Amino acid sequence: MRSKEERILLMHRRADCLQREKDKRFLAGAGSINLALFAVLLVLIVHLQGLSGGVGESVFTASSLLSQSAGGYVLVAVVFFMLGVLISVFLMRTQRKKHHLDVEAKKENQEEERRK
């Protein structure tokens, strides 16, 4: 029969395993979303290339988006890029803080078990 400490250790290992699986699913979903956004961007570039009448020097530069009909695209792209950066930074800080708190809690639990 397992002791209390062994059961707690196994429980923590299982929780870590489940968290890793959850993180893998999240990263897979985020990768799929990034791939979809890349495809949309590629379609927009091809569409803008078709509007300009062929391949020219400035098709793949920022100046190609400064035509009167594409001004809204530039604004939306900049706003959503900034939003994406802010969300990424927020999630990274949250994850780092959560990991730090988990490590501290484990250390405290180990210290309490040693005292007993």
PDB file as gemmi writes it, atoms N, CA and C in Angstrom:
CRYST1    1.000    1.000    1.000  90.00  90.00  90.00 P 1                      
ATOM      1  N   MET A   1       0.838  -1.166   0.000  1.00  0.00           N  
ATOM      2  CA  MET A   1       0.000   0.000   0.000  1.00  0.00           C  
ATOM      3  C   MET A   1       0.896   1.246   0.000  1.00  0.00           C  
ATOM      4  N   ARG A   2       0.474   2.245  -0.703  1.00  0.00           N  
ATOM      5  CA  ARG A   2       1.268   3.459  -0.832  1.00  0.00           C  
ATOM      6  C   ARG A   2       1.028   4.376   0.355  1.00  0.00           C  
ATOM      7  N   SER A   3       2.079   5.097   0.670  1.00  0.00           N  
ATOM      8  CA  SER A   3       1.959   6.058   1.769  1.00  0.00           C  
ATOM      9  C   SER A   3       1.292   7.339   1.245  1.00  0.00           C  
ATOM     10  N   LYS A   4       0.991   8.207   2.168  1.00  0.00           N  
ATOM     11  CA  LYS A   4       0.338   9.461   1.822  1.00  0.00           C  
ATOM     12  C   LYS A   4       1.228  10.301   0.898  1.00  0.00           C  
ATOM     13  N   GLU A   5       2.511  10.331   1.177  1.00  0.00           N  
ATOM     14  CA  GLU A   5       3.444  11.118   0.381  1.00  0.00           C  
ATOM     15  C   GLU A   5       3.527  10.585  -1.053  1.00  0.00           C  
ATOM     16  N   GLU A   6       3.529   9.264  -1.189  1.00  0.00           N  
ATOM     17  CA  GLU A   6       3.595   8.671  -2.521  1.00  0.00           C  
ATOM     18  C   GLU A   6       2.338   8.992  -3.324  1.00  0.00           C  
ATOM     19  N   ARG A   7       1.190   8.940  -2.679  1.00  0.00           N  
ATOM     20  CA  ARG A   7      -0.055   9.263  -3.368  1.00  0.00           C  
ATOM     21  C   ARG A   7      -0.073  10.725  -3.806  1.00  0.00           C  
ATOM     22  N   ILE A   8       0.402  11.606  -2.941  1.00  0.00           N  
ATOM     23  CA  ILE A   8       0.445  13.028  -3.277  1.00  0.00           C  
ATOM     24  C   ILE A   8       1.408  13.265  -4.437  1.00  0.00           C  
ATOM     25  N   LEU A   9       2.552  12.600  -4.397  1.00  0.00           N  
ATOM     26  CA  LEU A   9       3.534  12.738  -5.475  1.00  0.00           C  
ATOM     27  C   LEU A   9       2.951  12.250  -6.806  1.00  0.00           C  
ATOM     28  N   LEU A  10       2.267  11.113  -6.779  1.00  0.00           N  
ATOM     29  CA  LEU A  10       1.632  10.605  -7.998  1.00  0.00           C  
ATOM     30  C   LEU A  10       0.538  11.542  -8.501  1.00  0.00           C  
ATOM     31  N   MET A  11      -0.197  12.132  -7.577  1.00  0.00           N  
ATOM     32  CA  MET A  11      -1.247  13.073  -7.955  1.00  0.00           C  
ATOM     33  C   MET A  11      -0.643  14.302  -8.648  1.00  0.00           C  
ATOM     34  N   HIS A  12       0.468  14.806  -8.109  1.00  0.00           N  
ATOM     35  CA  HIS A  12       1.123  15.960  -8.711  1.00  0.00           C  
ATOM     36  C   HIS A  12       1.688  15.608 -10.086  1.00  0.00           C  
ATOM     37  N   ARG A  13       2.243  14.427 -10.217  1.00  0.00           N  
ATOM     38  CA  ARG A  13       2.763  14.006 -11.525  1.00  0.00           C  
ATOM     39  C   ARG A  13       1.649  13.921 -12.550  1.00  0.00           C  
ATOM     40  N   ARG A  14       0.522  13.377 -12.145  1.00  0.00           N  
ATOM     41  CA  ARG A  14      -0.621  13.267 -13.058  1.00  0.00           C  
ATOM     42  C   ARG A  14      -1.141  14.648 -13.443  1.00  0.00           C  
ATOM     43  N   ALA A  15      -1.195  15.549 -12.473  1.00  0.00           N  
ATOM     44  CA  ALA A  15      -1.643  16.917 -12.763  1.00  0.00           C  
ATOM     45  C   ALA A  15      -0.685  17.592 -13.744  1.00  0.00           C  
ATOM     46  N   ASP A  16       0.618  17.394 -13.579  1.00  0.00           N  
ATOM     47  CA  ASP A  16       1.600  17.959 -14.506  1.00  0.00           C  
ATOM     48  C   ASP A  16       1.419  17.380 -15.905  1.00  0.00           C  
ATOM     49  N   CYS A  17       1.178  16.075 -15.977  1.00  0.00           N  
ATOM     50  CA  CYS A  17       0.964  15.418 -17.269  1.00  0.00           C  
ATOM     51  C   CYS A  17      -0.278  15.985 -17.967  1.00  0.00           C  
ATOM     52  N   LEU A  18      -1.352  16.150 -17.215  1.00  0.00           N  
ATOM     53  CA  LEU A  18      -2.581  16.710 -17.788  1.00  0.00           C  
ATOM     54  C   LEU A  18      -2.371  18.148 -18.254  1.00  0.00           C  
ATOM     55  N   GLN A  19      -1.602  18.913 -17.494  1.00  0.00           N  
ATOM     56  CA  GLN A  19      -1.326  20.302 -17.879  1.00  0.00           C  
ATOM     57  C   GLN A  19      -0.508  20.355 -19.167  1.00  0.00           C  
ATOM     58  N   ARG A  20       0.480  19.461 -19.300  1.00  0.00           N  
ATOM     59  CA  ARG A  20       1.271  19.413 -20.528  1.00  0.00           C  
ATOM     60  C   ARG A  20       0.406  19.061 -21.731  1.00  0.00           C  
ATOM     61  N   GLU A  21      -0.510  18.119 -21.561  1.00  0.00           N  
ATOM     62  CA  GLU A  21      -1.419  17.750 -22.653  1.00  0.00           C  
ATOM     63  C   GLU A  21      -2.314  18.926 -23.036  1.00  0.00           C  
ATOM     64  N   LYS A  22      -2.791  19.658 -22.035  1.00  0.00           N  
ATOM     65  CA  LYS A  22      -3.626  20.826 -22.294  1.00  0.00           C  
ATOM     66  C   LYS A  22      -2.829  21.892 -23.051  1.00  0.00           C  
ATOM     67  N   ASP A  23      -1.572  22.099 -22.646  1.00  0.00           N  
ATOM     68  CA  ASP A  23      -0.720  23.066 -23.329  1.00  0.00           C  
ATOM     69  C   ASP A  23      -0.451  22.648 -24.774  1.00  0.00           C  
ATOM     70  N   LYS A  24      -0.271  21.348 -25.012  1.00  0.00           N  
ATOM     71  CA  LYS A  24      -0.048  20.867 -26.376  1.00  0.00           C  
ATOM     72  C   LYS A  24      -1.267  21.131 -27.248  1.00  0.00           C  
ATOM     73  N   ARG A  25      -2.461  20.898 -26.703  1.00  0.00           N  
ATOM     74  CA  ARG A  25      -3.684  21.160 -27.463  1.00  0.00           C  
ATOM     75  C   ARG A  25      -3.819  22.655 -27.769  1.00  0.00           C  
ATOM     76  N   PHE A  26      -3.485  23.488 -26.794  1.00  0.00           N  
ATOM     77  CA  PHE A  26      -3.557  24.934 -26.998  1.00  0.00           C  
ATOM     78  C   PHE A  26      -2.590  25.364 -28.089  1.00  0.00           C  
ATOM     79  N   LEU A  27      -1.362  24.856 -28.043  1.00  0.00           N  
ATOM     80  CA  LEU A  27      -0.375  25.224 -29.052  1.00  0.00           C  
ATOM     81  C   LEU A  27      -0.772  24.725 -30.439  1.00  0.00           C  
ATOM     82  N   ALA A  28      -1.368  23.549 -30.505  1.00  0.00           N  
ATOM     83  CA  ALA A  28      -1.841  23.041 -31.791  1.00  0.00           C  
ATOM     84  C   ALA A  28      -2.942  23.937 -32.345  1.00  0.00           C  
ATOM     85  N   GLY A  29      -3.860  24.369 -31.490  1.00  0.00           N  
ATOM     86  CA  GLY A  29      -4.925  25.277 -31.922  1.00  0.00           C  
ATOM     87  C   GLY A  29      -4.373  26.625 -32.361  1.00  0.00           C  
ATOM     88  N   ALA A  30      -3.417  27.145 -31.607  1.00  0.00           N  
ATOM     89  CA  ALA A  30      -2.808  28.425 -31.964  1.00  0.00           C  
ATOM     90  C   ALA A  30      -2.060  28.310 -33.288  1.00  0.00           C  
ATOM     91  N   GLY A  31      -1.398  27.186 -33.507  1.00  0.00           N  
ATOM     92  CA  GLY A  31      -0.709  26.973 -34.774  1.00  0.00           C  
ATOM     93  C   GLY A  31      -1.679  26.907 -35.936  1.00  0.00           C  
ATOM     94  N   SER A  32      -2.822  26.267 -35.725  1.00  0.00           N  
ATOM     95  CA  SER A  32      -3.843  26.193 -36.781  1.00  0.00           C  
ATOM     96  C   SER A  32      -4.392  27.578 -37.109  1.00  0.00           C  
ATOM     97  N   ILE A  33      -4.618  28.367 -36.088  1.00  0.00           N  
ATOM     98  CA  ILE A  33      -5.111  29.729 -36.311  1.00  0.00           C  
ATOM     99  C   ILE A  33      -4.075  30.552 -37.065  1.00  0.00           C  
ATOM    100  N   ASN A  34      -2.800  30.412 -36.694  1.00  0.00           N  
ATOM    101  CA  ASN A  34      -1.745  31.135 -37.396  1.00  0.00           C  
ATOM    102  C   ASN A  34      -1.672  30.718 -38.858  1.00  0.00           C  
ATOM    103  N   LEU A  35      -1.828  29.429 -39.128  1.00  0.00           N  
ATOM    104  CA  LEU A  35      -1.804  28.946 -40.504  1.00  0.00           C  
ATOM    105  C   LEU A  35      -2.979  29.528 -41.298  1.00  0.00           C  
ATOM    106  N   ALA A  36      -4.149  29.581 -40.683  1.00  0.00           N  
ATOM    107  CA  ALA A  36      -5.313  30.151 -41.358  1.00  0.00           C  
ATOM    108  C   ALA A  36      -5.110  31.637 -41.642  1.00  0.00           C  
ATOM    109  N   LEU A  37      -4.557  32.368 -40.687  1.00  0.00           N  
ATOM    110  CA  LEU A  37      -4.291  33.793 -40.902  1.00  0.00           C  
ATOM    111  C   LEU A  37      -3.260  34.009 -41.999  1.00  0.00           C  
ATOM    112  N   PHE A  38      -2.262  33.136 -42.062  1.00  0.00           N  
ATOM    113  CA  PHE A  38      -1.268  33.221 -43.124  1.00  0.00           C  
ATOM    114  C   PHE A  38      -1.922  33.005 -44.488  1.00  0.00           C  
ATOM    115  N   ALA A  39      -2.829  32.030 -44.559  1.00  0.00           N  
ATOM    116  CA  ALA A  39      -3.523  31.761 -45.820  1.00  0.00           C  
ATOM    117  C   ALA A  39      -4.361  32.970 -46.243  1.00  0.00           C  
ATOM    118  N   VAL A  40      -5.041  33.599 -45.294  1.00  0.00           N  
ATOM    119  CA  VAL A  40      -5.840  34.787 -45.611  1.00  0.00           C  
ATOM    120  C   VAL A  40      -4.935  35.911 -46.114  1.00  0.00           C  
ATOM    121  N   LEU A  41      -3.796  36.092 -45.471  1.00  0.00           N  
ATOM    122  CA  LEU A  41      -2.856  37.124 -45.896  1.00  0.00           C  
ATOM    123  C   LEU A  41      -2.337  36.836 -47.300  1.00  0.00           C  
ATOM    124  N   LEU A  42      -2.045  35.583 -47.576  1.00  0.00           N  
ATOM    125  CA  LEU A  42      -1.571  35.202 -48.905  1.00  0.00           C  
ATOM    126  C   LEU A  42      -2.636  35.478 -49.960  1.00  0.00           C  
ATOM    127  N   VAL A  43      -3.893  35.157 -49.655  1.00  0.00           N  
ATOM    128  CA  VAL A  43      -4.986  35.427 -50.593  1.00  0.00           C  
ATOM    129  C   VAL A  43      -5.125  36.930 -50.823  1.00  0.00           C  
ATOM    130  N   LEU A  44      -4.995  37.724 -49.772  1.00  0.00           N  
ATOM    131  CA  LEU A  44      -5.081  39.180 -49.937  1.00  0.00           C  
ATOM    132  C   LEU A  44      -3.961  39.708 -50.817  1.00  0.00           C  
ATOM    133  N   ILE A  45      -2.763  39.192 -50.640  1.00  0.00           N  
ATOM    134  CA  ILE A  45      -1.635  39.639 -51.461  1.00  0.00           C  
ATOM    135  C   ILE A  45      -1.880  39.290 -52.921  1.00  0.00           C  
ATOM    136  N   VAL A  46      -2.343  38.066 -53.172  1.00  0.00           N  
ATOM    137  CA  VAL A  46      -2.627  37.658 -54.549  1.00  0.00           C  
ATOM    138  C   VAL A  46      -3.744  38.512 -55.129  1.00  0.00           C  
ATOM    139  N   HIS A  47      -4.759  38.801 -54.332  1.00  0.00           N  
ATOM    140  CA  HIS A  47      -5.870  39.629 -54.794  1.00  0.00           C  
ATOM    141  C   HIS A  47      -5.384  41.042 -55.135  1.00  0.00           C  
ATOM    142  N   LEU A  48      -4.562  41.621 -54.271  1.00  0.00           N  
ATOM    143  CA  LEU A  48      -4.033  42.962 -54.533  1.00  0.00           C  
ATOM    144  C   LEU A  48      -3.116  42.961 -55.738  1.00  0.00           C  
ATOM    145  N   GLN A  49      -2.410  41.878 -55.930  1.00  0.00           N  
ATOM    146  CA  GLN A  49      -1.539  41.760 -57.092  1.00  0.00           C  
ATOM    147  C   GLN A  49      -2.383  41.762 -58.367  1.00  0.00           C  
ATOM    148  N   GLY A  50      -3.515  41.072 -58.343  1.00  0.00           N  
ATOM    149  CA  GLY A  50      -4.406  41.047 -59.501  1.00  0.00           C  
ATOM    150  C   GLY A  50      -5.008  42.402 -59.789  1.00  0.00           C  
ATOM    151  N   LEU A  51      -5.272  43.207 -58.766  1.00  0.00           N  
ATOM    152  CA  LEU A  51      -5.841  44.542 -58.957  1.00  0.00           C  
ATOM    153  C   LEU A  51      -4.838  45.506 -59.572  1.00  0.00           C  
ATOM    154  N   SER A  52      -3.557  45.278 -59.307  1.00  0.00           N  
ATOM    155  CA  SER A  52      -2.544  46.213 -59.798  1.00  0.00           C  
ATOM    156  C   SER A  52      -2.194  45.962 -61.259  1.00  0.00           C  
ATOM    157  N   GLY A  53      -2.675  44.879 -61.854  1.00  0.00           N  
ATOM    158  CA  GLY A  53      -2.462  44.648 -63.269  1.00  0.00           C  
ATOM    159  C   GLY A  53      -1.238  43.818 -63.586  1.00  0.00           C  
ATOM    160  N   GLY A  54      -0.724  43.093 -62.662  1.00  0.00           N  
ATOM    161  CA  GLY A  54       0.434  42.244 -62.933  1.00  0.00           C  
ATOM    162  C   GLY A  54       1.478  42.400 -61.859  1.00  0.00           C  
ATOM    163  N   VAL A  55       2.576  41.717 -62.049  1.00  0.00           N  
ATOM    164  CA  VAL A  55       3.653  41.749 -61.065  1.00  0.00           C  
ATOM    165  C   VAL A  55       4.561  42.922 -61.380  1.00  0.00           C  
ATOM    166  N   GLY A  56       4.688  43.800 -60.443  1.00  0.00           N  
ATOM    167  CA  GLY A  56       5.584  44.931 -60.583  1.00  0.00           C  
ATOM    168  C   GLY A  56       6.558  44.947 -59.428  1.00  0.00           C  
ATOM    169  N   GLU A  57       7.395  45.961 -59.405  1.00  0.00           N  
ATOM    170  CA  GLU A  57       8.383  46.048 -58.334  1.00  0.00           C  
ATOM    171  C   GLU A  57       7.740  46.261 -56.973  1.00  0.00           C  
ATOM    172  N   SER A  58       6.672  47.022 -56.934  1.00  0.00           N  
ATOM    173  CA  SER A  58       6.109  47.423 -55.644  1.00  0.00           C  
ATOM    174  C   SER A  58       4.911  46.581 -55.217  1.00  0.00           C  
ATOM    175  N   VAL A  59       4.715  45.411 -55.819  1.00  0.00           N  
ATOM    176  CA  VAL A  59       3.556  44.602 -55.457  1.00  0.00           C  
ATOM    177  C   VAL A  59       3.654  44.107 -54.026  1.00  0.00           C  
ATOM    178  N   PHE A  60       4.833  43.694 -53.607  1.00  0.00           N  
ATOM    179  CA  PHE A  60       4.984  43.110 -52.275  1.00  0.00           C  
ATOM    180  C   PHE A  60       5.622  44.080 -51.285  1.00  0.00           C  
ATOM    181  N   THR A  61       5.469  45.357 -51.523  1.00  0.00           N  
ATOM    182  CA  THR A  61       5.970  46.354 -50.580  1.00  0.00           C  
ATOM    183  C   THR A  61       4.786  47.050 -49.926  1.00  0.00           C  
ATOM    184  N   ALA A  62       5.077  47.801 -48.894  1.00  0.00           N  
ATOM    185  CA  ALA A  62       4.003  48.490 -48.179  1.00  0.00           C  
ATOM    186  C   ALA A  62       3.338  49.549 -49.039  1.00  0.00           C  
ATOM    187  N   SER A  63       4.046  50.066 -50.018  1.00  0.00           N  
ATOM    188  CA  SER A  63       3.452  51.106 -50.858  1.00  0.00           C  
ATOM    189  C   SER A  63       2.294  50.578 -51.695  1.00  0.00           C  
ATOM    190  N   SER A  64       2.248  49.260 -51.931  1.00  0.00           N  
ATOM    191  CA  SER A  64       1.136  48.705 -52.703  1.00  0.00           C  
ATOM    192  C   SER A  64      -0.171  48.776 -51.921  1.00  0.00           C  
ATOM    193  N   LEU A  65      -0.089  48.903 -50.614  1.00  0.00           N  
ATOM    194  CA  LEU A  65      -1.290  48.992 -49.794  1.00  0.00           C  
ATOM    195  C   LEU A  65      -1.739  50.435 -49.551  1.00  0.00           C  
ATOM    196  N   LEU A  66      -1.033  51.389 -50.141  1.00  0.00           N  
ATOM    197  CA  LEU A  66      -1.377  52.791 -49.899  1.00  0.00           C  
ATOM    198  C   LEU A  66      -2.308  53.384 -50.954  1.00  0.00           C  
ATOM    199  N   SER A  67      -2.825  52.550 -51.832  1.00  0.00           N  
ATOM    200  CA  SER A  67      -3.795  53.064 -52.791  1.00  0.00           C  
ATOM    201  C   SER A  67      -5.060  53.462 -52.029  1.00  0.00           C  
ATOM    202  N   GLN A  68      -5.918  54.221 -52.658  1.00  0.00           N  
ATOM    203  CA  GLN A  68      -7.109  54.711 -51.978  1.00  0.00           C  
ATOM    204  C   GLN A  68      -8.030  53.584 -51.533  1.00  0.00           C  
ATOM    205  N   SER A  69      -8.066  52.511 -52.297  1.00  0.00           N  
ATOM    206  CA  SER A  69      -8.978  51.416 -51.951  1.00  0.00           C  
ATOM    207  C   SER A  69      -8.425  50.515 -50.850  1.00  0.00           C  
ATOM    208  N   ALA A  70      -7.132  50.623 -50.531  1.00  0.00           N  
ATOM    209  CA  ALA A  70      -6.535  49.713 -49.561  1.00  0.00           C  
ATOM    210  C   ALA A  70      -6.214  50.391 -48.230  1.00  0.00           C  
ATOM    211  N   GLY A  71      -6.607  51.628 -48.051  1.00  0.00           N  
ATOM    212  CA  GLY A  71      -6.277  52.342 -46.820  1.00  0.00           C  
ATOM    213  C   GLY A  71      -6.840  51.676 -45.577  1.00  0.00           C  
ATOM    214  N   GLY A  72      -8.053  51.150 -45.680  1.00  0.00           N  
ATOM    215  CA  GLY A  72      -8.672  50.463 -44.549  1.00  0.00           C  
ATOM    216  C   GLY A  72      -7.933  49.192 -44.179  1.00  0.00           C  
ATOM    217  N   TYR A  73      -7.393  48.492 -45.191  1.00  0.00           N  
ATOM    218  CA  TYR A  73      -6.634  47.269 -44.917  1.00  0.00           C  
ATOM    219  C   TYR A  73      -5.410  47.561 -44.066  1.00  0.00           C  
ATOM    220  N   VAL A  74      -4.741  48.662 -44.371  1.00  0.00           N  
ATOM    221  CA  VAL A  74      -3.540  49.010 -43.618  1.00  0.00           C  
ATOM    222  C   VAL A  74      -3.894  49.301 -42.169  1.00  0.00           C  
ATOM    223  N   LEU A  75      -4.919  50.082 -41.951  1.00  0.00           N  
ATOM    224  CA  LEU A  75      -5.334  50.423 -40.597  1.00  0.00           C  
ATOM    225  C   LEU A  75      -5.744  49.173 -39.815  1.00  0.00           C  
ATOM    226  N   VAL A  76      -6.540  48.324 -40.430  1.00  0.00           N  
ATOM    227  CA  VAL A  76      -6.978  47.094 -39.763  1.00  0.00           C  
ATOM    228  C   VAL A  76      -5.789  46.198 -39.463  1.00  0.00           C  
ATOM    229  N   ALA A  77      -4.856  46.088 -40.397  1.00  0.00           N  
ATOM    230  CA  ALA A  77      -3.677  45.242 -40.188  1.00  0.00           C  
ATOM    231  C   ALA A  77      -2.838  45.746 -39.016  1.00  0.00           C  
ATOM    232  N   VAL A  78      -2.619  47.033 -38.946  1.00  0.00           N  
ATOM    233  CA  VAL A  78      -1.817  47.597 -37.854  1.00  0.00           C  
ATOM    234  C   VAL A  78      -2.520  47.399 -36.511  1.00  0.00           C  
ATOM    235  N   VAL A  79      -3.819  47.654 -36.474  1.00  0.00           N  
ATOM    236  CA  VAL A  79      -4.562  47.508 -35.224  1.00  0.00           C  
ATOM    237  C   VAL A  79      -4.546  46.059 -34.744  1.00  0.00           C  
ATOM    238  N   PHE A  80      -4.794  45.115 -35.652  1.00  0.00           N  
ATOM    239  CA  PHE A  80      -4.821  43.722 -35.239  1.00  0.00           C  
ATOM    240  C   PHE A  80      -3.428  43.184 -34.918  1.00  0.00           C  
ATOM    241  N   PHE A  81      -2.406  43.703 -35.571  1.00  0.00           N  
ATOM    242  CA  PHE A  81      -1.042  43.316 -35.203  1.00  0.00           C  
ATOM    243  C   PHE A  81      -0.744  43.753 -33.774  1.00  0.00           C  
ATOM    244  N   MET A  82      -1.082  45.003 -33.449  1.00  0.00           N  
ATOM    245  CA  MET A  82      -0.850  45.487 -32.090  1.00  0.00           C  
ATOM    246  C   MET A  82      -1.664  44.690 -31.080  1.00  0.00           C  
ATOM    247  N   LEU A  83      -2.898  44.354 -31.417  1.00  0.00           N  
ATOM    248  CA  LEU A  83      -3.736  43.547 -30.535  1.00  0.00           C  
ATOM    249  C   LEU A  83      -3.123  42.163 -30.328  1.00  0.00           C  
ATOM    250  N   GLY A  84      -2.627  41.562 -31.388  1.00  0.00           N  
ATOM    251  CA  GLY A  84      -1.985  40.251 -31.284  1.00  0.00           C  
ATOM    252  C   GLY A  84      -0.752  40.291 -30.400  1.00  0.00           C  
ATOM    253  N   VAL A  85       0.047  41.330 -30.530  1.00  0.00           N  
ATOM    254  CA  VAL A  85       1.230  41.465 -29.678  1.00  0.00           C  
ATOM    255  C   VAL A  85       0.830  41.616 -28.222  1.00  0.00           C  
ATOM    256  N   LEU A  86      -0.168  42.442 -27.957  1.00  0.00           N  
ATOM    257  CA  LEU A  86      -0.615  42.641 -26.577  1.00  0.00           C  
ATOM    258  C   LEU A  86      -1.163  41.353 -25.962  1.00  0.00           C  
ATOM    259  N   ILE A  87      -1.950  40.613 -26.728  1.00  0.00           N  
ATOM    260  CA  ILE A  87      -2.489  39.350 -26.222  1.00  0.00           C  
ATOM    261  C   ILE A  87      -1.369  38.357 -25.966  1.00  0.00           C  
ATOM    262  N   SER A  88      -0.400  38.292 -26.871  1.00  0.00           N  
ATOM    263  CA  SER A  88       0.730  37.369 -26.693  1.00  0.00           C  
ATOM    264  C   SER A  88       1.526  37.696 -25.437  1.00  0.00           C  
ATOM    265  N   VAL A  89       1.814  38.968 -25.235  1.00  0.00           N  
ATOM    266  CA  VAL A  89       2.569  39.375 -24.045  1.00  0.00           C  
ATOM    267  C   VAL A  89       1.777  39.063 -22.783  1.00  0.00           C  
ATOM    268  N   PHE A  90       0.487  39.347 -22.791  1.00  0.00           N  
ATOM    269  CA  PHE A  90      -0.349  39.066 -21.629  1.00  0.00           C  
ATOM    270  C   PHE A  90      -0.361  37.574 -21.301  1.00  0.00           C  
ATOM    271  N   LEU A  91      -0.552  36.733 -22.325  1.00  0.00           N  
ATOM    272  CA  LEU A  91      -0.586  35.290 -22.096  1.00  0.00           C  
ATOM    273  C   LEU A  91       0.761  34.751 -21.619  1.00  0.00           C  
ATOM    274  N   MET A  92       1.838  35.267 -22.166  1.00  0.00           N  
ATOM    275  CA  MET A  92       3.162  34.808 -21.732  1.00  0.00           C  
ATOM    276  C   MET A  92       3.418  35.186 -20.277  1.00  0.00           C  
ATOM    277  N   ARG A  93       3.047  36.397 -19.897  1.00  0.00           N  
ATOM    278  CA  ARG A  93       3.241  36.817 -18.504  1.00  0.00           C  
ATOM    279  C   ARG A  93       2.359  36.009 -17.558  1.00  0.00           C  
ATOM    280  N   THR A  94       1.127  35.749 -17.962  1.00  0.00           N  
ATOM    281  CA  THR A  94       0.225  34.958 -17.138  1.00  0.00           C  
ATOM    282  C   THR A  94       0.764  33.545 -16.951  1.00  0.00           C  
ATOM    283  N   GLN A  95       1.239  32.953 -18.038  1.00  0.00           N  
ATOM    284  CA  GLN A  95       1.784  31.597 -17.964  1.00  0.00           C  
ATOM    285  C   GLN A  95       3.021  31.557 -17.073  1.00  0.00           C  
ATOM    286  N   ARG A  96       3.888  32.546 -17.227  1.00  0.00           N  
ATOM    287  CA  ARG A  96       5.111  32.599 -16.412  1.00  0.00           C  
ATOM    288  C   ARG A  96       4.772  32.768 -14.937  1.00  0.00           C  
ATOM    289  N   LYS A  97       3.794  33.629 -14.641  1.00  0.00           N  
ATOM    290  CA  LYS A  97       3.384  33.851 -13.257  1.00  0.00           C  
ATOM    291  C   LYS A  97       2.768  32.584 -12.666  1.00  0.00           C  
ATOM    292  N   LYS A  98       1.931  31.907 -13.458  1.00  0.00           N  
ATOM    293  CA  LYS A  98       1.301  30.676 -12.993  1.00  0.00           C  
ATOM    294  C   LYS A  98       2.348  29.609 -12.707  1.00  0.00           C  
ATOM    295  N   HIS A  99       3.321  29.485 -13.595  1.00  0.00           N  
ATOM    296  CA  HIS A  99       4.383  28.498 -13.398  1.00  0.00           C  
ATOM    297  C   HIS A  99       5.192  28.832 -12.138  1.00  0.00           C  
ATOM    298  N   HIS A 100       5.476  30.105 -11.931  1.00  0.00           N  
ATOM    299  CA  HIS A 100       6.228  30.531 -10.758  1.00  0.00           C  
ATOM    300  C   HIS A 100       5.460  30.216  -9.475  1.00  0.00           C  
ATOM    301  N   LEU A 101       4.152  30.461  -9.470  1.00  0.00           N  
ATOM    302  CA  LEU A 101       3.338  30.159  -8.293  1.00  0.00           C  
ATOM    303  C   LEU A 101       3.270  28.649  -8.036  1.00  0.00           C  
ATOM    304  N   ASP A 102       3.193  27.858  -9.116  1.00  0.00           N  
ATOM    305  CA  ASP A 102       3.164  26.401  -8.957  1.00  0.00           C  
ATOM    306  C   ASP A 102       4.454  25.883  -8.349  1.00  0.00           C  
ATOM    307  N   VAL A 103       5.574  26.427  -8.801  1.00  0.00           N  
ATOM    308  CA  VAL A 103       6.872  26.002  -8.268  1.00  0.00           C  
ATOM    309  C   VAL A 103       6.980  26.364  -6.794  1.00  0.00           C  
ATOM    310  N   GLU A 104       6.539  27.560  -6.441  1.00  0.00           N  
ATOM    311  CA  GLU A 104       6.580  27.972  -5.032  1.00  0.00           C  
ATOM    312  C   GLU A 104       5.687  27.085  -4.175  1.00  0.00           C  
ATOM    313  N   ALA A 105       4.506  26.752  -4.668  1.00  0.00           N  
ATOM    314  CA  ALA A 105       3.592  25.901  -3.906  1.00  0.00           C  
ATOM    315  C   ALA A 105       4.195  24.512  -3.704  1.00  0.00           C  
ATOM    316  N   LYS A 106       4.833  23.975  -4.717  1.00  0.00           N  
ATOM    317  CA  LYS A 106       5.469  22.661  -4.582  1.00  0.00           C  
ATOM    318  C   LYS A 106       6.592  22.698  -3.544  1.00  0.00           C  
ATOM    319  N   LYS A 107       7.371  23.774  -3.571  1.00  0.00           N  
ATOM    320  CA  LYS A 107       8.456  23.894  -2.594  1.00  0.00           C  
ATOM    321  C   LYS A 107       7.903  23.974  -1.177  1.00  0.00           C  
ATOM    322  N   GLU A 108       6.830  24.739  -1.003  1.00  0.00           N  
ATOM    323  CA  GLU A 108       6.221  24.849   0.323  1.00  0.00           C  
ATOM    324  C   GLU A 108       5.671  23.505   0.788  1.00  0.00           C  
ATOM    325  N   ASN A 109       5.040  22.762  -0.123  1.00  0.00           N  
ATOM    326  CA  ASN A 109       4.511  21.441   0.228  1.00  0.00           C  
ATOM    327  C   ASN A 109       5.630  20.483   0.615  1.00  0.00           C  
ATOM    328  N   GLN A 110       6.733  20.541  -0.106  1.00  0.00           N  
ATOM    329  CA  GLN A 110       7.864  19.669   0.220  1.00  0.00           C  
ATOM    330  C   GLN A 110       8.466  20.022   1.573  1.00  0.00           C  
ATOM    331  N   GLU A 111       8.539  21.329   1.867  1.00  0.00           N  
ATOM    332  CA  GLU A 111       9.074  21.753   3.159  1.00  0.00           C  
ATOM    333  C   GLU A 111       8.163  21.303   4.303  1.00  0.00           C  
ATOM    334  N   GLU A 112       6.847  21.399   4.094  1.00  0.00           N  
ATOM    335  CA  GLU A 112       5.905  20.958   5.121  1.00  0.00           C  
ATOM    336  C   GLU A 112       5.995  19.458   5.349  1.00  0.00           C  
ATOM    337  N   GLU A 113       6.179  18.711   4.275  1.00  0.00           N  
ATOM    338  CA  GLU A 113       6.291  17.256   4.410  1.00  0.00           C  
ATOM    339  C   GLU A 113       7.575  16.883   5.140  1.00  0.00           C  
ATOM    340  N   ARG A 114       8.636  17.621   4.921  1.00  0.00           N  
ATOM    341  CA  ARG A 114       9.895  17.331   5.606  1.00  0.00           C  
ATOM    342  C   ARG A 114       9.799  17.628   7.095  1.00  0.00           C  
ATOM    343  N   ARG A 115       9.026  18.650   7.441  1.00  0.00           N  
ATOM    344  CA  ARG A 115       8.874  19.010   8.849  1.00  0.00           C  
ATOM    345  C   ARG A 115       8.087  17.943   9.616  1.00  0.00           C  
ATOM    346  N   LYS A 116       7.208  17.229   8.921  1.00  0.00           N  
ATOM    347  CA  LYS A 116       6.367  16.224   9.580  1.00  0.00           C  
ATOM    348  C   LYS A 116       7.125  14.993   9.808  1.00  0.00           C  
TER     349      LYS A 116                                                      
END                                                                             
